[in-house]
């Protein structure tokens, strides 16, 4: 192997062995290409890998040869997994929307508040048997399974690990290509096999942790299980939004940092008890196994376990040089187990954050020799992680968390004790619930402080700055991060310069910052990026606006209105009262005057009406009927149709929440402003859209907010009657409902419209300049 002397590891100074990272990068690229489904990308990568291997062999560069072989092998592994997912009739039946009977083994489920009336329960499940179209197949494929309404409660009650039999409707899994299909429950599950003793034990420990913290206030009661085992079931949308805005959301996920903290505590205790050598390593192995089992051994959990071990090894067993090697082999091993991991955001962020901490955190901490070591590490670890991940985070979120470093710095001393005490409470719950409750309360104290940090940080006007996610903007941001990496060593050596930067950060946090070019000058209508919901703003001049719906959460719509400079709302229009359209009403009224409310007169669901009454107790209300017109400044809003709510059929609990009749009672309206016409129709489905066709002789408009977030329930006649040239889809990224439906997007584009989606482009502004229709997005999508 003398020919590879240029790649031999160096022991001198701070030189690192870059061979493992090169092989890990080759593995990652190959896995990405193999699972991409793109023929040209596969061809390019395979040809490149073969050419690299041949060239390396000819030049005696054995690292290049190895990288080429790994690249080709990884492509093969990825293709094999794609082939396995496509085996059998399930993908074909999914494309046909078949109703079949399945036997599935259930994974850990999650219940979310339905945005369209009733809870939605989702889980990952393993197909055991599927019957349909006169055939029966034995399968080991993975599907995503969902149940809504009353069915959600029935499925939620089934213990994790049970094998059940039920009728489901299949549909393509467009959101997650690693599963064979999406299965929507059409009936209650029939348990045909109980969970294994291991599943029962894990569920008991997880429930024991919940019981141990049951008496805590809502915030820490929800956060402790999230810190320990990634159980976010009790976390409210507001709480999650606070943690996301402040860059603390990683604490509420199954992360390698959590495992690192657990292992560090276990090893510290073991050392104090005199446990050394391989016995001490055995303690670490027990900790890893317990962590994986408690969090349920899904791919994301395995990824977190690997990164946690990498973090511990890098910090305590060999430093940065060994840490980079451990990280590289962890990447290779994880992608061998599951090539789809390389395409997940969690994997990318974990690798980038771990790499940044390994490469820079310790070195930068050494430069802060004028500060205590613990403080230096508390500062440099989150800074290194944020700089390494910021381009990726911005690409998927369209924003930069300006408060993230500060929040992580303040939170750092609290995370470790809270997590370790939570793990201890989970273990003690099996032995003694009262003792576990005491420990749980101690963990809750640290969790409460974390909730306060997140709440205060998120409330700062400049907590986050929107940033375009297009290629050019990301290149600029990446260049800024690289410049920061080069300049930080000089900055950290100078206390006065650090103090100046901190003061500047505080000033920015206290003053809102908008993305370059956002909002555009002269905007007339904006579809706000509020996640899985709707919130539309029409400019009425001088800080006034008409707002149509509020989205599901207060903070996103509040931030959107702040960015648009809206201080007074002439009319708040609520198309209907489902949570994804009224849940953010507190954010709309926060610091703003609302002059009038326009709604359908229907006060169901009751939970939505209570929100409206609480937020607008004394605001004049107008009931929308066809022909009603309201105005503010240059904006004119006309009610085109309202279909009276006819309720749901008694006993109707069929497949998804899309069948909720309340959707069809949404107000259908047209906004006109300076020659721009926009049709907004809430969540009307086929029946509601056909009613609008009958009620309004003219539905034409240049812009359509596609009803029901682009669901499959659309009337072709309605879409043709509007005849829009621009279609806006307000939808949450990776939502549980598969919105927008591929056939809806294809249908709208087939009519000649350009489609813009908030999950891809952030908030979307529309304006008319003469005959030209201008569309500006908060970020490129």
N, C-alpha and C positions, 0 to 999 in steps of 0.2 A: 504493500500500500504506500510505497514511497512517493508515488505520483501525487498524493494529496497533501503534501507537506504544507501547501498554502492554506489548508483548511484545518490543520491540527489545532487542538485547543491550546490556549496560552495560559500559563500560570502567572505570568508577570503582570504587575500592576493591576489595572482594572479591565484588562481585555477579556472578552467573552467568547465562548464557543458558539458560533452562529450556525453550525450544521443542523442541530435539532430544529431551530426556527425555520430554516429553509425547507426542511422536510415537512414540517407542520404546515407551512404555507402551501406546499405542493399538494398535500393531502386535502386541505381546505378547498383549494381551487378545483381539484378533481371531483370532490364530493358535491360542490356547488354545480359544476357542469353536469355531472351524472344525474342529478335530481332536477335539472332545469326544464327538461322536456324540449329544449331548443336544439334542433338538428345542427344548425350552423355553429353554435357554441360548442357542442360536442365534437364536431369535426375539427374545429380550430384547436381545442385543447388536446385532443388525441394526436393530431399532427404535430403540435408543439411539443408534447411530451415525448413522442417518438424521435423527433428531430433533436431535442435536447439530449436524450439518451445516446443517440448515435454520435452526435458531435462530442459529447463528453467522453465517450469511449475512445474516439479517434484522438482527442487531445489529452487523454489520460487524466481527465477531471472527474474523479469518481463521485464527488458530491453531486455534480451535474447529472451523472448517470443515475445515481440513486434517486434524485429529485424527479427525473423523467419517469423512472419505473413507478415511483409512488404516485405520481400524477395519473398515469395510465391505470394503475390498479384502483385508485380511488374512483375514477370514472366508472370502471367496471362494477365496483361495489354499489355505487349510486344507481346505475342502470338496473342492477339486480333487484334493489329495493323497489324501484319504480315498477318493474315487471311484477313483483310480488303483490304490490298494492292493486295492480290492474287485473290480477287473476280472478277467474270465476265470473259469474253473471252480475255481481252486485254493482259494479260501475255502470254496466249497460242498463240495468234496471233503474239505477239512480237517474240517468239521463232521460229515461222515459217517465219518471215520476211514479214508479210502481208502488202499490201498497202490498206489503209482504208480511209474513209472520217470521219473527226472528227469535232465536235463543241467544242471549248475550250475557257475558260476565261484566258486571258494572265496576267501573273505577270510582274514584272519589268525585262526587258531584258538587255543583255550585248553583245556588239559587240567586237570581238577580230580580230586582223589581221590574216588572214588565212596563215597558213604555206605552203599551197599548191595552192596559187593563188586565191585571193578573200577573202572578209571578211566572218566571221562566226558569226551568231547571235544565242544566246541561252537564254532560259528563263524557268521558272517553270510555268506550266499551269495546270488548273483544267479541267478535262474532263466533259463536259456536256452531250454529246451524241457521240456515235461512230457507224459507219455503215460499215459492211464488211462481206464477205462470205455469202451474202444473209440475214444477220441479222442486227438488230438495237438494241442498248442497251443504256439505260440511266445510267450514271455513275457519281460518284463524286471523282474518283481516280485522283491522281496527276501524271503527266508525265513531263519529260524533253523534251523540244521541241527545235529543231535547224533548221536553214536555212543557206544556203551558197551561195556565188556568188551573182548574181543579185537578187535572192530571198531574201537574207539577207536584202537588202535595202528596199524591199517591206514590209517585216515583221517588220523591225525596225521602220518604219513610223507609224505603228498602235499604237494608244494611249494605255498605260497601263490600264488594267481593261476592255478592249473591249472583247466581245465575237465574235469569228470568226469561219468561216467554211473553211476547206481546206483538200486536199488530203495529206496524210503523209505515210511514210513507217515506220513501227514499228520494233524495235529491242530490245533485252533484255537490261535492265539498269544495266549492270554489275558494273558500277562505284558507283552507288547509289541505294542500295536495298530498300530504303524507297519509291521509286516511282515505278509505275506499269510498265513503259516502257519508252524507248527513242523513240521519234517521229521525223523523219527527213522530213522536208517539201518537197513536190513534186510540189507544185503550190503556187501561190500568195494567200494571205488570203482574204476572203470575209467577211467584217464586217456585223454581223447580229444583234448586240446589242452594243450600245455605253457604255462607262464606266460610273460608278455612279458619282454623283456630288462630292462625297468625293475623288474618284480617280482623277477626273479632278482638284480639288483644290490642292491635294498633288503634282501632276505633275507640276502644275503651279508654286508652290513654289520652287520645285527642279529646274525647268528651270529658274525661276527668279534668283536663286543663281548663276547659270551658267552665266546668262546675266550680273549679277552684277560684276563678276570677269573676264569678257571676255577680257578686255583690259590689263590684267596682263601678264607678261612673262609666257612662257609655264609651267614652274615648279609650281609656286604658283597658276596659273590658274587651273591646274589639282589637286593640293593638297587641296585647300580650300573645294571644294565639297566632297572630300574624308574624310577630317577631320570632316565635319559637318554631312553628311548623308551617308557616306560610298560609294559615287559615284566615282568609280575608272575608269570610262570610258575614261577619258582624260589622265590618267597616262601612260607614255610610259614604255616599258619593262625595259629600263635602269633605270628610276626613281624608279620603283618598286624593281629592283634588289638592288639599293643603300639602300633603306629603309629596305629591307630584310636582307642584310648583316650587317647593323648597328643595328639590333634589333629594328628598329623604324616602322616596317611594321604594327604593331598594330594601329598606328595612322591613317592608310589609310583604316581601316576596321570599321564596326559598332561595337563599343566596349563599355563596361561598363565604361571605363575611360572617354570617351567622355561625356556620360550622367552625370557622377559624376561631371565633370567640369561645365556642363551646370546648373545642379541643385544647385551646390555650389554658382555660380554667381547669380542665380535667388533668392536664399534665402538670400544672402548678400544684394542684392538690396531691397528685401522685408523688411529685418530688418531695413535698413536705412530709409525706408518709414514708419516705425512704425507698420508693419504687424506682428502680433504675434499669438501664440496659433494655433488653428485649421485652422485659415485663412492662416497661413504660411504653414501648411501642405498641404492645398488646392493648394497653389502655386506650391508646389513640384509635386502634382498629375497632375496638368495641364502640367507641364514640361515633365513628363514621357509620358503622352498621346501624346503630340505634337511630342516628339522624336520618339515614336513608329510609328505614322502615317507618319511622314516625311520619315522615313527609310523603310516604307512599312512593315507591321506586319508579317514578315516571322519568322520561328522558331529561326534563328540566332539573329534577332532583339529582340525578346522576351527574349532570353538568355542575350543579352547585357543590356537590360533594368533592368532585375532582378539583374545582377551583379553590375550595376551602383548604384542601390538603396542600395545594400549590402555595396558597398564601402562608400557611403555617410553615411550610418548608422553606419558603423564601425568607421569612422573617427570622427563623430560628435554626435552620439546618443548612447553612451554606451560603446565605445571603443571595445577592442579585445574580451572580454567575450561575449558581445551581438553580435558583428560582426560575430563570429563563429556560433552562433545560427541562425542569419539571413541567413548566407550563406547556412547552412544545409537545412533550410526550402525552400530556393530558389531552391536548387537542387531537393528536393522532388517535389515541385510544377511544375518545368519545365519538369521533367521526367514524371509526370502524364499527362501533356499536350501533350508531344511528346517523347515517349520512345527512338526514334531513335537519339535524341540529345546526349544521353550518349555514342554513338559510333562516334561522330564527334570530330575532332581535336580541333575545336574552343571551344567547351564546356569543354573539358579536360583542355585546357590551361587557360580558364577563371576561372575555379574552382581552379586550382592549384595556379594561380597568386593571386587571391583574398585571398585564404587561407594563402599563404606566407606573404602577406602584413598584414593581420589581426594578424597572430601569432607573427611576428618578427619585422616588420618595426618600430612600435612605441617604442618597448622595446629597439631596437638598437639605435634609435634616442636619447633616454634618456642617453645612454652611451657616446654619442658624446657631452658631456656637455662643452667641450672646443671649440666647434664650434657654430655659430648661429643656432637657432632651424630650420629656413627655409632651411639652407644648410644641416643640419643633416637629415631632412626628404627627401630632394631632393636626397640624397645619398642612404639612407636605403630603400626607397620604390622600386627603380629599382633593387637594389641588392637582396632584399627579393623576388621580383617577378622572377628574373632570376634564382636564386638558386632553387626555387620551380618548375620552368618549364623546366629547362635545360635538364633533362633526357628525357622528352617528346619531346622537340624541336629537340634534337639530334637523337632520334629514328626515326623521320620523315624526317629530313633534312640531317643527316650524318655530321653535323658540329657543332662547338661551336663558337658563336659570341664573340670574345675577345674584340671587341670595343663596344658591346651593352651597358654595364653599363655606360661607359664614354659618349656615344652618348645620352643615355636617361638622364643622369645627366645634360648635357649641354642643351638638348632640353626642359627639364622640365619647365623652366620659360616661354618658348615661346608657349607651347601647349595650356595652359589655355586661354590666351588672344586671340590667333588665332582662337580657336574653338568657344569661346563665341561671338566674333565679326562676325564670319561666320554665326552663328545661327541668330544673329541680322540682318545681311544682307539678309538672306533668308526671315525673317519675313517682313522686310521693302520693299522687292521687290514687295510685293502685293500692297503696298500703294504708293511708289514712287521709281522708278528705279534709278533716279539720286542720291537720298539719300542712297539707297542700294549700289550703286556703290562706294560712298565715304567710307562707312563702309567696303565694300568688299575689297577696296584698302588697308585699314588699316589691315584687316585680312591677305591680301596678303603679307604685309611686314613681319609679323611673319612667314608665310608659306615659304617665300623666304629664311629666315634664316634657317628654318628646312631643306630645300632642300640643302643648302650649307653644313650643318652639315652632312647630309647623304652622300653627294658626297665626302667630304673630308674624312670622316670616312671609306667609302667603298674603297677609293683609297689607304689606308694604306696597306702595304704588309702583315701585320699580322692581318688584320681585322677579319678573320675567320679561324678556324683550322678544317680541316676534321677530323672526328672521326668515327670509326666503329660503326654500329648500331646493332651489334649482342648482344645476351644475356650477354656474358661474359664482353664485352666492356661497356655495359650499367650498369652492376653491378659495375664495377670499377668507372665509372663516378658518379653513384649515391652515392657510398661510399665517393668519393671526395667531393660531395655536402654536405653530412652529416658531414664530417670532417670540412668543412668550416662553417657549421652552429654552430658546437660546439666551433670552434676556434675564430669566429668573435667577440664575446663579449670581449675576452681578447685583440684582436687586436684593436678594436675601442676605448678602454680606453687609448691607447698609441699613441699620435700624431706622434712620430718618426717612429713607426712601420707602421702606415697608410701611411706616406710619403714614406717609403721604398717599400711598396707594390705598390703604385701608380707609382713610378719610374720603378719598374720591369715590370708593365703593359705597360708603354710607350715603354720600350725596346723591349718587345715582339711584340707590334703593329708595330714597325719599322723594324721587321725582320720576314720574312715568316716562318710559322710553319706548318708542314705537319702531317697528322695522323700517329700514330705508324704503321710501316710496309708499308707505302704508300709513293711513288710508290715502288713496289717490285724490288729488284735487278735483272737486266737482262731482264726486260720487253722488248717485241718485238713489241707489238701492244696494243694500249689502245683505248677503246671507251669511250670518255669523257662524263660525266654527264652534259649535257647542256640544260636539260629540253626537251620540245617537239621539237626535231630536231636531227641532226646528226653532229658529229665531231669526226673523227677517226685519230689517230696519229701512225705512224710507225717509230720506232727508227732507225736512220741512223748513230748513233755514234757521240761522242764529241759534244753533245748539238744540233746536227742537226736532222731533221726529215722530213718525208713526211706527210703532213696534208691533209686529205680528208674531205672537207666540214667544215663549221665553226659554225654550230648551229645558233639559232635565235638571240642571244644577245652577245655583245662583252665580258662582264665581265666573264661569266662562262667559255668560251673557253680560255680566257686570263689566268684565274686562273689555269685551268687544265694544260696549257702549262708551266706556272711558276712552278707548282708542279713537272712536269716531267723534268724540267731543260732544256727545249727547248729554244735555243737562236737564231737559224738560221733554216729557212725552205727552204730546197732544192727544193721542188716542193709543190705548193698548188694546189690541185685538186678539182674542183667544179663539182659534178655530174650533177647538174642543178641549176637554178637560183631562186628557190623559197626561200622565206624568212627564212624558218627553216633550210636552208642549206648554205645561204650566209649572213644572217643578222648579224652574229658575226664577219665579216671579219675585222672590225676595231680592235677587240681584238686580232686577230691573228697577225696583223702587228704591234701592239703596242710594241715598243722596240725590234723588231725582223726584221731581213733582210729576204726578200722573193726573191729567185733567179729566179724561173720560175713559170708560171701559165699554168695548163692544164685544158681545158674546152671543152664543146661539140661544140663550135662555134655558138650555138644558143644564141641570146641576148635577149630573152624574158623569164620572164616578164621584162619590161623596168626598173622597180624600182630596181630589183636585179642587172641588168647590170650597173646601175648608181652607186650602192654601190661598185661594183668591180672596175669600172673606177676611182672612187674617192680614193679608198684605194691603188690601184696598177697602177698608171698612166704610169709608165715607165718600168714595169716588162715584160720581153719577154713572149709571149703567144704562146702556142701550141694547135692546134685543135686536139681533140681526134677522131681517127678513128680506127676501128678494126685492130689490129696488131701493133699499136704504143706501144713501150716499153720505159719506163724511169727508171732511177736507181739513187740511192744515197747510198753510203756505201754498207751494205749488203742487202739493200732492192731493189727489182725489182718489178715494177708495170706495168702490161700488160693490155691494153684495149681489152676486149673481144667482146663487142658489143655496138653500139650506134644506136638507132632507131630515124630517123629524125622526128622532131616535125611536126605533122599534124594539129595542132590547134584544136579548139573545133568546134563542129557542130553549125552553126548559129542558134541562138534562143534556144540553149540547156541550160536550167537553172535547170536541175533536181537535185535530192535530196541533195547530199552532195558534198563537195569539192573533194571527192575521184575520181570523174569522170573526173578530169582535165587531158587532154591529155598530157600536158607538163610533167607529171610524167614519162610517158613512153619514153621520150627522154633522161632520165638519163643515164649517162655512167655506163656500167657494167664492172667492172675491177677485177683483181685478184692481190693481194699483196703477194709476196713471200719473206720470210726472214728466213735464217738459217733452212730450212726444214719446216717452218710453212707457210701454204697457207690459205689465207683469201679472200673470195669473198665479195665485196662491190658493191651494186647495186642501191644506191640512193633510189628513190621512184617508181621504175618500178612496174607496176601492171601486170595483166595477159598478155596483149598484148606485153608489153615490155619484160616480162620474156620469153614468147614464141619466141620472136624475138631473144633473147640471146641463146635459145636452138638451133635455126636454124643457127645462126652465129658462134657459138663456139662448136666444136665437144667435147671439154672437159671442163666441168664446175666444176670439183671435187675440193674440199677443205676441210680442217679440221675444218675451222671456217666460219660461214656465218653471216654477219650483215643483219638480216632479213629485206627485202625491205619494204619501206613505213611504218616504225615504227611498223611492225607487223599487219598492217591492214588486213581486210578480203579478200582483193584483191590479192590473191596469186595463182600461177600456181603450181598444184601438181607435174607436170613434172619437173619444174625448181627446186623445193625443193629436189626432188628425185635425180636429176642429180648432184646437189652440194654434196649431201650425207654427210653433215657436222656432226661432232660429238659434236660440241659446237655451239650454236646459240645465238647471241647477239641481244638484242632489245633495241635500243636507243629511249627512250620515256619519256614524261613528266608525272609526277604524277597527277592523277585526271584530265587528259586532256579532252577537250570538244569533242573529236572524238571517244571515246571508244577504243582507242588503248592501248595495242594490243588486237586484236580480240581473243576471247576464242577458236574459231575453228582453228585459225592459230597456236596458242600455242599448241593445241592438235595435229594438223597435224605435226608440227615440232618434238614434243616429240614422236609421233608415229613412226617417222623415226629413233628414237634412240638417238636424240640429247639432250644434257643438255641445258636448257634455262637460260640465265642470262639477267636481265633487269636493265637498269640504274635507273629507278624510284624506284626500290627496293634496289639495291645494290650500287648505286653511280657509279663512273667510274670503268671500268672493264679492267684489264690487262691480256694479253694472252702471253704465252711463250712456246717454245718447248724445252724439255730436253731429248735428245735421242728419245725414242719411247713414252715418256710421255708428255701429254699436260697439262700445268699448267695454271689455271685460278685464279687470285687474284682480289678480289673486294674491293673497297674503304671502304665499310661498308657491314655488313651482311644483306641479304634480304631474 
